[in-house]
Amino acid sequence: MERLTERNPSWIDDELWERACEPDCEEIDAVYRKLKDYEDAEEQGLLLRLLCKIEDMVYCIEDKQVWCCTIEKISISKNNGTWIEISFPEEMPNLASMEFYSNEIGKTVFLTREEAKAKLKEMEEKDGR
């Protein structure tokens, strides 16, 4: 992500910034500083943006069907990246849970039922050829 703030803006120092603000722009100053903190954290590798969270619903294709699954766990590893564990509904006879890497979202695991159905249709058309 491109930075919107500067660590040490050459055009203004902290003291000048404080003096230049109108009395009612303390909120703008706070927003700027908060955004700067987030951008600093991102540059240092301390900020992780996830596409989903625990208890979100995701959609998986198994046995030529789209299954609504629940995210149970998100894990982060130095070497293996981010992986997610999901649980299948009780009606799914063969699988209770499954793990996948976060980069598989949109390929094998989907955030919406529509995306999963479109992928299933694509797979069926490919198999039918």
C-alpha positions in Angstrom: 0.0 0.0 0.0 1.3 3.5 -0.9 1.9 5.7 2.2 -0.4 8.7 2.6 1.7 10.2 5.4 5.4 11.0 5.9 7.5 9.9 8.9 9.3 13.3 9.1 7.5 15.6 6.6 10.1 17.9 5.2 7.5 20.6 4.7 6.5 20.8 8.4 7.7 19.7 11.8 5.6 18.6 14.7 5.8 22.0 16.5 4.8 23.9 13.4 2.1 21.3 12.7 0.6 21.9 16.2 0.8 25.7 15.8 -0.6 25.7 12.3 -3.8 23.8 13.2 -7.0 25.7 13.9 -8.3 25.0 17.4 -11.0 22.7 16.0 -8.7 20.5 13.9 -7.3 18.4 16.8 -9.4 15.5 15.3 -7.6 15.8 11.9 -4.2 15.8 13.7 -5.2 12.7 15.6 -6.4 10.9 12.4 -3.2 11.8 10.6 -1.1 10.5 13.5 -3.1 7.3 13.7 -2.8 6.7 10.0 0.9 7.3 10.2 1.2 4.6 13.0 -0.7 2.1 10.8 1.5 2.8 7.8 4.7 2.5 10.0 3.4 -0.9 11.3 2.7 -2.1 7.8 6.2 -1.2 6.6 7.7 -3.0 9.6 5.7 -6.2 8.8 3.6 -5.8 12.0 0.3 -5.3 10.2 -1.6 -8.3 8.8 -4.7 -7.8 6.7 -7.0 -10.9 6.7 -9.8 -11.5 4.2 -11.9 -13.2 6.8 -12.2 -13.7 10.6 -13.0 -16.5 13.0 -16.7 -17.6 12.8 -17.1 -16.2 9.2 -18.8 -18.4 6.7 -16.9 -19.6 3.7 -17.9 -21.8 0.9 -16.0 -24.9 -0.2 -16.4 -27.3 -3.1 -16.4 -31.0 -2.1 -18.0 -34.0 -3.8 -19.2 -31.7 -6.6 -21.3 -29.6 -4.1 -20.9 -26.2 -2.5 -20.7 -26.5 1.3 -21.1 -23.7 3.8 -18.3 -23.9 6.3 -17.3 -22.0 9.4 -13.8 -20.6 10.1 -12.6 -22.1 13.3 -9.0 -21.1 13.5 -6.5 -18.8 11.8 -2.8 -19.5 12.3 0.3 -17.6 11.3 3.7 -19.2 10.8 7.1 -17.7 9.9 7.8 -20.2 7.2 4.3 -21.4 6.1 2.4 -18.1 6.0 -1.2 -17.9 7.1 -3.5 -20.9 7.1 -7.1 -21.3 8.1 -9.0 -24.2 9.6 -12.7 -24.6 8.7 -15.3 -26.9 10.0 -17.8 -28.6 7.7 -21.5 -28.9 8.5 -22.6 -32.2 10.2 -24.3 -33.3 6.9 -20.9 -33.6 5.3 -20.2 -37.3 5.7 -16.4 -37.5 4.9 -14.9 -34.3 6.4 -15.2 -32.7 9.8 -12.6 -30.0 9.2 -10.0 -28.9 6.7 -7.0 -26.5 6.6 -6.0 -24.3 3.7 -3.6 -21.5 3.1 -5.1 -18.0 2.9 -3.9 -17.6 -0.7 -6.4 -20.3 -1.7 -9.3 -18.0 -1.0 -11.0 -17.4 -4.4 -9.4 -20.6 -5.8 -10.7 -23.5 -3.6 -12.4 -21.7 -0.8 -14.8 -18.8 -1.5 -16.1 -15.9 0.5 -19.5 -16.0 -1.2 -21.8 -18.8 -2.3 -22.1 -17.2 -5.7 -18.3 -17.3 -6.3 -18.2 -21.0 -5.2 -21.2 -21.9 -7.5 -19.5 -20.1 -10.4 -16.3 -22.0 -9.8 -18.2 -25.3 -9.5 -19.9 -24.6 -12.8 -16.6 -23.8 -14.4 -15.2 -27.1 -13.1 -18.2 -29.1 -14.4 -17.9 -27.5 -17.8 -14.2 -28.3 -17.9 -14.8 -31.9 -16.9 -17.6 -32.2 -19.5 -15.3 -31.4 -22.5 
